[in-house]
Amino acid sequence: MAEFNQEAKADAGKPQLTLVPRRIIWDIAAIRMYGNIKYGDPENWRTVEVSRYRDAAFRHFLAYLDDPAAVDEESGLPHLWHLACNISFLCEMEGRK
């Protein structure tokens, strides 16, 4: 990584969020929008037990492995997107503080 002038902007060691592929943000947002319509509360996911997100992630992962182009029967959205969303919830709930 190139060294930059830290006197002009002290950002050494801060995450470079632009390294995250943008597609995953759009995919998770689509699942979140579906969930917000279904459940009516954008924060209700925080009240669900971690084990249920682990199970959901695993179900969507297995469905994705069986057919990478498959979509969830209920939402009509790709299993891979559901998997990404469930993993994002797990990262938030179990991630380092």
C-alpha positions in Angstrom: 0.0 0.0 0.0 1.3 3.4 -0.9 2.3 5.8 1.9 0.3 9.0 2.0 0.9 12.4 3.7 -0.7 11.9 7.1 -0.2 15.6 8.0 -2.8 16.5 5.4 -5.3 13.8 6.4 -4.6 11.4 9.2 -6.3 8.2 8.0 -3.5 5.6 8.3 -4.9 2.3 9.6 -8.6 3.2 8.9 -10.5 0.8 6.7 -10.7 1.5 3.0 -14.4 0.8 2.5 -14.0 1.4 -1.2 -12.3 -2.0 -1.3 -15.7 -3.7 -0.6 -17.3 -4.8 -3.8 -20.3 -2.6 -4.3 -22.6 -5.3 -5.7 -23.0 -6.9 -2.3 -24.3 -3.7 -0.8 -27.0 -3.5 -3.5 -27.8 -7.2 -3.0 -28.2 -6.9 0.8 -30.2 -3.7 0.4 -32.7 -5.6 -1.9 -33.2 -8.3 0.8 -33.5 -5.7 3.5 -36.2 -3.8 1.5 -38.1 -7.1 1.1 -37.8 -7.8 4.8 -39.0 -4.3 5.7 -42.1 -4.8 3.6 -42.7 -8.3 5.1 -42.1 -7.4 8.7 -42.8 -3.7 8.8 -39.8 -2.8 11.1 -36.3 -2.1 9.7 -34.8 -3.0 13.1 -36.7 -6.2 14.0 -33.8 -8.3 12.8 -32.0 -7.3 15.9 -34.6 -9.2 18.0 -34.0 -12.6 16.3 -31.8 -15.2 17.9 -28.3 -15.6 16.3 -28.9 -19.3 15.9 -31.9 -18.6 13.6 -29.7 -16.5 11.3 -27.1 -19.3 11.3 -29.7 -21.8 10.2 -31.2 -19.4 7.6 -27.7 -18.7 6.2 -27.0 -22.4 6.0 -30.3 -23.1 4.2 -29.7 -20.4 1.6 -26.1 -21.6 1.2 -27.2 -25.1 0.5 -29.8 -23.9 -1.9 -27.2 -21.8 -3.7 -24.8 -24.7 -3.9 -27.5 -26.9 -5.4 -28.3 -24.2 -8.1 -26.3 -20.9 -8.1 -29.0 -19.3 -10.2 -31.9 -20.3 -7.9 -34.1 -17.8 -6.2 -35.9 -18.1 -2.8 -39.4 -19.3 -3.4 -41.1 -16.8 -1.1 -39.2 -13.6 -2.0 -38.2 -14.4 -5.6 -34.7 -13.0 -4.8 -31.5 -15.0 -5.2 -30.5 -17.3 -2.4 -27.0 -15.8 -2.6 -28.4 -12.4 -1.7 -30.3 -13.9 1.3 -27.1 -15.6 2.3 -25.2 -12.3 2.2 -27.8 -10.6 4.2 -27.9 -13.3 6.9 -24.1 -13.2 7.1 -24.2 -9.4 7.5 -26.6 -9.8 10.4 -24.3 -12.4 12.0 -21.3 -10.1 11.5 -23.1 -7.3 13.2 -24.4 -9.5 16.0 -21.3 -11.5 16.7 -18.6 -9.3 15.3 -15.8 -7.8 17.4 -16.9 -4.7 19.3 
